[in-house]
Amino acid sequence: MQDKGGLMAKQDPGSHIPDAPAPAGSGERVLVVDDDESVRNVLGRFVQRFGHRVTTAGTDKAALAAMEAEPFACVVLDIDLGG
């Protein structure tokens, strides 16, 4: 095991975790907010794979407008938005 900034990581280059079907979500609304379009798209697709309905926003203003328009069960937020 190797210490990774307080986290222990087991190094096993020969191991492989097979792809497993994503568990079905219950369709909760999730807001993904990131100013990097490629990150926003990847995160949005990832969350959708778990059965959630995703709305994306690229700015803080767009995120606030989305939250005023509808409720969200979860917000995935870039902590360095616009920075």
VMD Tcl script that draws the C-alpha trace (Angstrom):
set ca {
  {0.00 0.00 0.00}
  {1.12 3.52 -0.70}
  {0.09 6.69 1.17}
  {-1.64 9.15 -1.18}
  {-2.06 12.30 0.91}
  {-3.66 10.53 3.83}
  {-5.37 7.87 1.71}
  {-4.02 4.38 1.39}
  {-4.02 3.00 -2.12}
  {-3.24 -0.61 -2.96}
  {-1.17 -0.83 -6.11}
  {-1.93 -3.86 -8.22}
  {-1.25 -3.13 -11.89}
  {-2.57 -6.54 -12.92}
  {-6.01 -6.12 -11.40}
  {-9.02 -5.18 -13.45}
  {-12.49 -4.26 -12.26}
  {-14.99 -5.48 -14.83}
  {-17.75 -3.17 -16.00}
  {-20.94 -3.85 -14.12}
  {-24.41 -2.59 -14.95}
  {-25.18 0.65 -13.17}
  {-27.83 0.35 -10.47}
  {-31.16 1.90 -11.33}
  {-31.84 5.23 -9.64}
  {-35.27 6.55 -8.90}
  {-35.11 9.45 -11.34}
  {-34.06 12.09 -8.83}
  {-33.16 15.47 -10.33}
  {-29.44 16.25 -10.16}
  {-27.84 19.57 -11.11}
  {-24.27 19.38 -12.44}
  {-22.45 22.74 -12.39}
  {-19.03 23.16 -13.99}
  {-17.56 25.86 -16.21}
  {-15.56 23.28 -18.18}
  {-17.97 21.93 -20.79}
  {-16.19 18.59 -21.21}
  {-16.20 17.94 -17.44}
  {-19.85 19.02 -17.23}
  {-20.81 16.62 -20.03}
  {-18.88 13.66 -18.62}
  {-20.30 14.17 -15.12}
  {-23.81 14.57 -16.53}
  {-23.58 11.32 -18.51}
  {-22.10 9.53 -15.50}
  {-24.95 10.60 -13.23}
  {-27.53 9.68 -15.92}
  {-26.11 6.15 -16.02}
  {-27.37 5.75 -12.47}
  {-30.94 6.54 -13.50}
  {-31.10 10.19 -12.48}
  {-32.48 13.12 -14.46}
  {-29.68 15.62 -15.06}
  {-29.68 19.36 -15.67}
  {-26.34 21.04 -16.38}
  {-25.18 24.61 -15.89}
  {-21.93 26.30 -16.90}
  {-22.11 29.37 -14.68}
  {-23.20 30.30 -11.19}
  {-26.03 32.43 -12.61}
  {-27.29 29.55 -14.76}
  {-27.16 27.23 -11.73}
  {-29.17 29.67 -9.60}
  {-31.74 30.06 -12.37}
  {-32.07 26.28 -12.65}
  {-32.53 25.94 -8.88}
  {-35.20 28.64 -8.89}
  {-37.04 26.84 -11.68}
  {-37.16 23.38 -10.10}
  {-36.03 21.45 -7.03}
  {-32.97 19.18 -7.11}
  {-32.17 16.23 -4.89}
  {-28.44 16.86 -5.35}
  {-26.06 19.45 -6.79}
  {-22.62 18.45 -8.08}
  {-20.66 21.70 -7.97}
  {-17.22 22.70 -9.22}
  {-15.69 24.32 -6.12}
  {-13.42 26.44 -8.32}
  {-16.23 27.68 -10.58}
  {-15.09 30.53 -12.78}
  {-11.73 30.61 -11.06}
}
mol new
graphics top color blue
foreach p $ca { graphics top sphere $p radius 0.5 }
foreach p [lrange $ca 0 end-1] q [lrange $ca 1 end] { graphics top cylinder $p $q radius 0.2 }
display resetview
